[in-house]
């Protein structure tokens, strides 16, 4: 199985956490795996020689078109302010966040991640899988190639961390390039941005859009590999409680400040030294 791992990071976060996380991939992933980092800003200095860097904006002109079109629309950037003839959140929204500034509607910010995936899936046809891994992670011990193979089946189109009746955790997603529907899936995802149909959906971030499209493809009979909820994984922090947590930590939200998850995040008694050493709070 030939695998390409891709990642990216928000401009301004390279020194804060992204360098540590991305370099840990280069240090701990098997040598057979290729690693590609998509950059929205100038390529950082001293990038591990194992990592290939791609200029995202130059590689994906449709991304640049989308960002230029909506960069001055506050609503498309997760804000509450509205402009004449601008986009609007759905009137069907419910919950505490519907009247707040929120990442849930930051379409411009999360378009970068989606187009990294679009670019990689379209330009990696000699591979079996493209795997997205967030930069705010830390691979704390060597990950064997057999582990990758074990969680990336040949018969399913995507591998992801399901969370039941809400959108999945998309810090890790595997895209099966040999699946007959994968290019259609990617084309449909891109079309949401090219047509502006993204703004007809309840939420505009990558995880919700992937969930939205996955439900459509499930109705067509496409199979998905949920290594979260469907495997009985408990807890909101599904990434570290899944089998991925045997090798990788994920710094969601405020965890970026400490660079570690905590024992409160865990739903089982830790056996690995890494998890035994994380803080209790």
N, C-alpha and C positions, 0 to 999 in steps of 0.2 A: 504494500500500500504506500503510495506516494502522497505526502501531506505537506501543505503550505500553511503556516500559521501567520495570520496578519494582525496588525494592531495599529493604533494611532493614539494621539494624545492631544488634549486641549492646549493651544498656545499659551505659554507662560507656566506650564506645569512640569516641564522637563526636569528641572533641578529639584522641584518639590517632591515628586514621587515617580514620575514616568521613567526616568533613566534607571532607577533601581529596579522597577518592575520589568521593563523591557530587557535590560541586561541580564536579569535572572532567567528569562526565557532562553537567551543565548547560552547561558552557563549550565542550565539544567536539562534542557530538552535534548533528545537523542540527535546525534549528528546527521541522521538521515532526513531530518525535518528542515525545511527551508523557512526562514523567518523574514517577513517583509514589514517594514514600518512606513506608513503613509504620513507625510508631513504637510501641515497646513502653513508652516512658517519655514524659515531657512533651516536647513538640516543642522542639527546640533553638532558641536565638535566632539571628537573622541567617542563616536558611536562604535560599539563592538563590531569588529570586522566581519562577523558572521551575519550581520543584519543588513539586508538590502533596503535602501531608502528610496521612496517614490514621492515625487511632488504631486500631491493630490489635486490641487487646483489646475495644474497644467494637464494632468492625465484625464480629468473629467470636466470637459467644458459645460456639460449640462448642469453640473453642480454649481459652477460659477454663475451660470444664467439664473438658476433658482435663487442663489444667495443675493445676487445683485438686484433681482426683482423685488425681493421681500425684506432686504436688510433694513430698510427705513420704515417698515410697518411694525410698530411695537407689538401688536397682537400676535404676529407671526414669530416674534421673539420671546414669547411667554409673558408679556406685560399685559396690564389691564387697559392701558390707554388705547383708544381706537382712532383711526383716521378716516377721512372720507374715502369711500370706495375701497377701503381696506378689508382684510379678512375678518371673520367673526367666529368666535367659539360657538359650538352647537348649542341650540336652545334646549337640547335634551340632557344636558349635563346635570349630574347630581353629585352630592358629596361636599366635603369641607373645602376642597381646593377650587371649586368652580368659579368663585369670585375672588381669587387670589392670583398674584403673580406666581408662576410655577413652570418648572421644566417640562411639565406634561404637555405644554403647548409651545415649546421652544422649537419650532419646526426648522428654523435656520441653523441653530446649533447642532441638532442631531442629524441634519442632512449630510454632514461630513462623514459620519460613521456609515450611513447607508451607502454612500457612493464609494467608500473604500471597499465595501463588500461587493457592490456591483462591478467595480473595476477588477477585483481579484477573481471573482467567479467567471467573468467573461474572458479573462486573459490567462487562465491557468488550466487549459484543457488537457495538458499532459499529466495533470495531477488527478488523484482520486478524490481528495477532500481539500477544501479550504476551511480553515478553522479561525474564527474570530476570537481573540482574547483581549479583554480590556487591559489598558496600561496600568490601571490602579490595582494591580495584583502583585503578588510576590511568590515565585516558585521556589520553595524553600528546600527541596531535595530533588535528586535526579528522577526524572519521569521516564520510565521505560517505553520503548516503542510499542511493546505489546499492550501497554495500558491504553495508548491512543487507539490502537486497533480494536480493543475490546469495547470502546464506547462509540465507535464510528461504524455502524453496520452498513453493509452493502445494499440492503433492501429498503432502507428508509431514506427520505430526502433530507431531513434536517435532524440534528441532535441538539437538544436545548434543555434548559432547566425550567421545567414547568412549575407553576405555583397554584395549580387548581383553577379556581374561577376568576383569577386576575391574570393580567399579562405576565409572560414569563420573565425570568431573570436572563438577560442577554449579555452578561459578561463573558459567556462562553457559548458559542454556537458553531456547530459543524455543518458545512454545506457539501452534500454528496454530489460531486461533479459528474458522476456517471449516471445519475438518476435522470430518466427521460423528461422530467418536468422542471428540473432545476433552472434552466435558462428561461423558461416561461415565467417561473416564479420571480426571478430577478427582473425580467422585463416589466412585469406587472408592478413591482415595487418602484422601479424607476418612473413608470408612467404616472404614479401618484404625484410625483414632483413636477414632471414635465407638463402635465395638464392642470395642476393645481387642485386635483381631486383629493389630495391629502387633507385639505381644509373642510371636506365634507365628512370626515371621520371624527369620532368623539375626542380622541387624543392624537397628538402629532409627533410623538417621540418614536424612536426605532423599535422599542419593545412592543408598543401597542400596535404599530403597523405590521410587524412580523406576526403577531397574534391574530390580527384581523385577516391577513392573507392566508395564514395557516388554516383557519377555519374554513375558508373558501376551498382550499385545496383538499382538505379532509373530506369535504362533501363530494369531491371528484374521485375519492378512493385512495389518495396519496397517504402513505404511512409516515409517521414521525416517531422519533426516538426521544422520549421524555425521560431524562435521567434525574429528574427532580421528583415532583409530586407523584408521578406514576410508579416510582420506585419506593414510595413510602417515606421520602425525605421529609422531615419535620422542620418547623421553624421558618421565620420570615427570611432569614439569611441563608437561603437554600444552597447557594454556591458552596460554602464551607462545610455544610452538613451532607452534601452529596459526596460521591466517590472522588470528585475533584479535590476535595479538602484533604485528601491523603497526600497531596503534593503542592497545592496552591492555596494561598490566602487571598481574599478579595476585600479591598478597603472601600466599602460602600459608604457614602455620606461622610459623617464625622470621623470615621475610621482612618481617613486619609491623613488626618493630623497626627495620629499616633503611629501610623504605619503598621498596625496590627488589628486583627479582630480580637474579641475578648472571649473569655470562658462563658460569659453570659450568652454569647451567640451560639454556643454548641449545644446540641441536643443529646449527645452521648458523652460518656466519660472519655477524656482524651487518653490516647495510648502513645501517640508520637511525641517526641521531646519538644518539637516546635509548639504544639498546642498546650503542652504542660507549662510552657514558659510564658504564655500570653497573659496579660493582666486579667484580673477578676471582674473589674468594673465594666 
